[in-house]
């Protein structure tokens, strides 16, 4: 089911190159672990890959796959759903963090513009 997990990951992460997805899936072996690794990688300060510019993405029909491969494919669908829920939480945390950072930067700029910062504070910025 390695190839099917890679297909799912390619569909979920169109900006991540296939060679990197292949490497992560071979290393992690389970869809959920690979999925979470790719989610975390997207937020890394320095990406370990060059983002893909374009890739054709096909829809995945789990019902056909389940008919052909049985319960193994059904477990992949369950893992994908769990990983999707975890991804939503992680992305919400990153959005909150980015909003706090933008707010702090705006406050610092506003304080500098009005002269509300003290001299010692300006030394550390």
N, C-alpha and C positions, 0 to 999 in steps of 0.2 A: 504493500500500500504506500510505499515511499513516493512513487510517482504521483499518486493521487493527492497526498499531503502537499507536495510541491505545487501542484496545480491549484489547490485551494489557496496556498500562500501567495502564489503569483496573482491570483484574483484579488486577494485582500490587500496586497501591497504593490500596486502597479509602479510606484516610483523606485522600488528597490530592485536592483538587477538580479536576474535569474541565477547567475553564478553565486551570488552571495546567499540567496535563498537556499540553493542546493547545499552549500557548505553548512549553513545553520541547521538545516533539516538532517543532514548526515550526522552532525555532531549531537544534536538533541534527541533525535529519533521519534519523539512524540509530537503530535501536532500542537498541543497546548503549549508545551515548553518552547517550541520553535516560534510560535505566534507571539508569545510574551517577549522573547528575546528580540524579535524584529520590532515590536512596539517600543521597547526600551531603546533600541538602537536609533530609532527615528529622532529621539530627543537627546542623543549624545552630542556633546559640544563639537566633536570632530567625527564626522561620519567615516566608517571604515570602507566606504565604497563611493563611487561617483553615481549620483542619482540618475536613474533611467529617464530619458526624455519622453519616450512613448513606447507602449506595448499594447498589443491587441489583447483585450480581456474577454474571455468567454464566460457566460453564466454557467453555474454548476447546478446540475439537476440531481439532487441526492436520491430521489426516488428511483431513477434508472440505475444509479450506482449500487444502491442497496439491493435492488432486484438481482443484479449481476454478481455482487460480491458478498451479500448477506450481512450478518451482524457486525462485521468488522467495519464496513462503511458507515453503518448506523452509529457506531461509537465515535467515528470521526466527526459526524454531524453534531453530536453531543459536546465533544471537545471544542469544536468551532463556536458553538453557542456560548459556552462558558468563557472562552477566550474573548469573544466579542463583548461580553458583559464586563470583564476585567479591563479591556481596552477602553471602554467608555469611562470607567472610573479614573484610569490613569490619565486620559486626555483631559478630563475635567480638572484634575489636580494641576496639570501643566498649564491649563488656561488660567486658573486662579493664581498660580505663581507668576505667570507673565503679566497679569493684570496688576498684581501687587507691585511688581518691579516697575511697570510703567507709571503707576501712581506715585511711588517713591521718587522716581526721576522727575516727574512733573512737580512734586512738592519741593524738591531741591532747586529746580530751575526757578520756581516762583519765589522761593526764599532768597535766592541770589539776586533776582530782579528787584525785589523790594528792600534788599539789604538786611534781611532778618537773620541771616546766618552770622555767627560770630567768627572772629579771625581764626581761632584754633580749629574750627570745623572746616574751614576752607583749606587748611593745610592737608587734610586727610582725603580730600576728594580728588 
